[in-house]
Amino acid sequence: MNYRELLNELEGLADEKYRAFHKKLLKNDNVNVIGVKIPVLRKIARSFRGCEDELMSFPDEFYEVTFIKLTAVANLPYEQFILRLDSCVKLMDNWATCDCFSPKCVAKHREEFIPNIEKYLSQPREFSQRFALTTLLSFYVEEKYIDYIFSCCCRADSSLYYVHMAVAWLVAEVLAKHYERGEEFLKHGLLDKKTHNKAIQKAKESYRLTPEQKINLNNLKR
């Protein structure tokens, strides 16, 4: 399938109501949206298995094409995925393409992947840092990595909105899975006030915390 054929297929699958809804969610007027739902895009991405070189050469004029690229690469074995990682992270210019790029192969290569988390966390680009944080959220929220997660949260540039939200989301996930560790971290007041309080807000929205835990968190608000 060449680029024109892909666009024709996507346009034939477009839903105008979904396009308007998703465009509003992205909060980025520079992103062109055709209006194809995510499960359909994932299915199309699978059809490019073995044709990733051709796919990656397509222009990034539309959100859906970029999403298909990232999904296809995320489905690759680790050794192939890692070769395309930098080019994929550079394509991220909104929260949706970033958050949906969740390569499952990282789960079996967590120690090996940490230098990449460090690399992207140290970059000034908002969505490079967000990708580092959402990868931690997807694959690293267990006791072994809790201290490392907190270190990353403290080093991230929370003045960037989507980084701020990712840090809050990540801390909330730690609270849901390892409450005592998360509570201890918040008591040290290492995050800026806005991110600290947002993490508490997001944690309190979770059904996984008890009413007592939510009351305790409310008392930690700054």
C-alpha positions as CSV (number, residue, x, y, z in Angstrom):
1,M,0.0,0.0,0.0
2,N,1.5,3.3,-1.0
3,Y,0.8,6.7,0.7
4,R,-2.0,7.7,-1.6
5,E,-3.7,4.3,-1.2
6,L,-3.4,4.6,2.6
7,L,-5.0,8.1,2.6
8,N,-7.8,6.8,0.4
9,E,-8.5,4.0,2.8
10,L,-8.4,6.3,5.8
11,E,-10.7,8.8,4.2
12,G,-13.1,6.0,3.4
13,L,-13.2,5.1,7.1
14,A,-13.5,8.6,8.5
15,D,-16.2,9.6,10.9
16,E,-16.8,13.3,11.0
17,K,-18.3,13.4,14.6
18,Y,-15.3,11.4,15.9
19,R,-12.9,13.7,13.9
20,A,-14.3,16.8,15.6
21,F,-14.3,15.1,19.0
22,H,-10.7,13.9,18.7
23,K,-9.5,17.1,17.3
24,K,-10.8,19.0,20.3
25,L,-9.2,16.5,22.7
26,L,-5.8,16.9,21.0
27,K,-5.7,20.7,21.8
28,N,-3.3,21.3,19.0
29,D,-4.6,23.2,15.9
30,N,-1.5,22.2,13.9
31,V,-2.5,18.5,13.9
32,N,-4.6,17.5,10.9
33,V,-7.2,14.8,11.8
34,I,-9.1,12.6,9.4
35,G,-11.3,11.0,12.0
36,V,-10.6,7.2,12.1
37,K,-11.0,5.4,15.4
38,I,-8.0,3.9,17.2
39,P,-8.9,0.2,16.9
40,V,-9.2,0.6,13.2
41,L,-5.8,2.4,13.0
42,R,-4.2,-0.4,15.0
43,K,-5.6,-3.0,12.6
44,I,-4.1,-1.0,9.6
45,A,-0.8,-0.8,11.4
46,R,-0.6,-4.6,11.6
47,S,-1.1,-4.8,7.8
48,F,2.3,-3.0,7.4
49,R,4.2,-5.8,9.2
50,G,7.5,-6.3,7.3
51,C,7.0,-3.0,5.3
52,E,8.1,-0.6,8.1
53,D,10.7,1.1,5.8
54,E,8.1,2.1,3.3
55,L,5.6,3.2,6.0
56,M,8.2,5.4,7.8
57,S,8.9,7.2,4.5
58,F,5.3,8.5,4.2
59,P,4.7,12.2,5.0
60,D,3.3,13.0,8.4
61,E,0.5,15.3,7.2
62,F,-2.2,13.6,9.3
63,Y,-2.5,12.4,12.9
64,E,-3.7,9.0,11.7
65,V,-0.6,8.3,9.5
66,T,1.8,9.2,12.4
67,F,-0.3,7.0,14.7
68,I,0.0,4.0,12.3
69,K,3.7,4.5,12.0
70,L,4.2,4.5,15.8
71,T,1.9,1.6,16.3
72,A,3.7,-0.5,13.6
73,V,7.1,0.2,15.3
74,A,5.8,-0.5,18.7
75,N,4.8,-4.0,17.5
76,L,8.4,-4.8,16.4
77,P,10.8,-7.1,18.3
78,Y,13.0,-5.1,20.7
79,E,16.1,-5.1,18.5
80,Q,14.3,-3.7,15.5
81,F,12.2,-1.4,17.6
82,I,15.2,0.3,19.3
83,L,16.7,1.2,15.9
84,R,13.6,3.2,15.0
85,L,13.0,4.7,18.5
86,D,14.6,8.1,18.0
87,S,12.7,8.8,14.8
88,C,9.5,7.8,16.4
89,V,9.9,10.1,19.5
90,K,10.7,13.0,17.2
91,L,7.3,12.5,15.6
92,M,5.4,13.0,18.8
93,D,3.8,16.4,18.9
94,N,0.6,15.7,21.0
95,W,-0.4,13.7,24.0
96,A,-2.3,11.0,22.0
97,T,0.6,9.9,19.8
98,C,2.9,9.9,22.8
99,D,0.6,8.0,25.2
100,C,-0.5,5.4,22.6
101,F,3.2,4.5,21.8
102,S,3.6,1.8,24.4
103,P,6.0,-0.8,23.0
104,K,5.4,-4.1,24.8
105,C,8.8,-5.4,24.0
106,V,10.2,-3.0,26.7
107,A,8.7,-5.2,29.4
108,K,11.3,-7.8,28.8
109,H,14.2,-5.3,28.4
110,R,13.6,-2.9,31.3
111,E,17.1,-2.6,32.5
112,E,18.5,-2.4,29.0
113,F,16.0,0.4,28.2
114,I,16.8,2.7,31.1
115,P,19.5,4.6,29.2
116,N,16.8,5.6,26.7
117,I,14.6,6.9,29.5
118,E,17.5,9.0,30.7
119,K,18.1,10.3,27.2
120,Y,14.6,11.4,26.6
121,L,14.0,12.7,30.1
122,S,17.1,15.0,29.7
123,Q,15.8,16.5,26.4
124,P,14.0,19.8,26.5
125,R,11.2,18.6,24.2
126,E,7.9,18.3,26.0
127,F,6.9,15.0,24.4
128,S,10.3,13.4,24.7
129,Q,10.1,13.9,28.4
130,R,6.5,12.7,28.5
131,F,7.4,9.6,26.6
132,A,10.0,8.8,29.2
133,L,7.5,9.2,32.0
134,T,4.6,7.3,30.3
135,T,7.1,4.4,29.6
136,L,7.9,4.3,33.3
137,L,4.1,4.2,34.0
138,S,3.5,1.4,31.6
139,F,6.4,-0.9,32.5
140,Y,8.2,0.1,35.7
141,V,5.7,0.7,38.6
142,E,7.0,-2.0,40.9
143,E,9.0,-2.0,44.1
144,K,12.3,-2.5,42.3
145,Y,12.0,0.8,40.4
146,I,10.1,3.0,42.8
147,D,13.1,5.1,43.8
148,Y,14.1,5.5,40.2
149,I,10.6,6.7,39.3
150,F,10.7,9.3,42.0
151,S,14.1,10.5,40.8
152,C,12.8,10.9,37.3
153,C,9.7,12.8,38.6
154,C,11.9,15.2,40.4
155,R,14.2,15.8,37.4
156,A,11.4,16.2,34.8
157,D,10.5,19.8,33.7
158,S,7.1,20.1,35.2
159,S,6.8,23.7,33.9
160,L,5.8,22.0,30.6
161,Y,2.1,21.2,30.9
162,Y,2.1,17.6,29.4
163,V,5.2,16.8,31.5
164,H,3.5,18.1,34.6
165,M,0.5,16.0,33.9
166,A,2.6,12.9,33.2
167,V,4.5,13.3,36.5
168,A,1.2,13.6,38.4
169,W,-0.2,10.6,36.6
170,L,2.9,8.5,37.4
171,V,2.9,9.4,41.1
172,A,-0.8,8.6,41.3
173,E,-0.1,5.2,39.8
174,V,2.6,4.6,42.4
175,L,0.1,5.5,45.1
176,A,-2.4,3.1,43.6
177,K,0.0,0.2,43.6
178,H,2.5,1.0,46.4
179,Y,0.6,3.5,48.6
180,E,3.0,3.7,51.5
181,R,5.9,4.5,49.2
182,G,3.9,7.1,47.3
183,E,2.7,8.8,50.5
184,E,6.2,8.9,51.9
185,F,7.4,10.6,48.7
186,L,4.7,13.2,48.9
187,K,5.5,14.0,52.5
188,H,9.0,15.0,51.5
189,G,7.5,17.8,49.3
190,L,10.0,17.3,46.4
191,L,7.6,18.2,43.7
192,D,6.4,21.7,42.9
193,K,3.1,22.6,44.5
194,K,1.0,22.4,41.4
195,T,2.3,18.9,40.4
196,H,2.1,17.7,44.0
197,N,-1.5,18.6,44.3
198,K,-2.4,17.3,40.8
199,A,-0.9,13.9,41.8
200,I,-3.1,13.8,44.9
201,Q,-6.1,14.8,42.8
202,K,-5.5,12.0,40.2
203,A,-4.9,9.5,43.0
204,K,-8.1,10.4,44.7
205,E,-10.0,9.8,41.5
206,S,-8.9,6.1,41.5
207,Y,-11.2,3.4,42.8
208,R,-8.0,1.4,43.9
209,L,-7.5,3.6,46.9
210,T,-9.5,3.2,50.1
211,P,-11.5,6.1,51.6
212,E,-9.0,6.3,54.4
213,Q,-6.1,6.6,52.1
214,K,-7.9,9.4,50.2
215,I,-8.5,11.3,53.4
216,N,-4.8,11.0,54.2
217,L,-3.8,12.3,50.8
218,N,-6.2,15.2,51.2
219,N,-4.3,16.2,54.3
220,L,-1.1,16.3,52.3
221,K,-2.3,18.9,49.9
222,R,-0.2,22.1,49.9
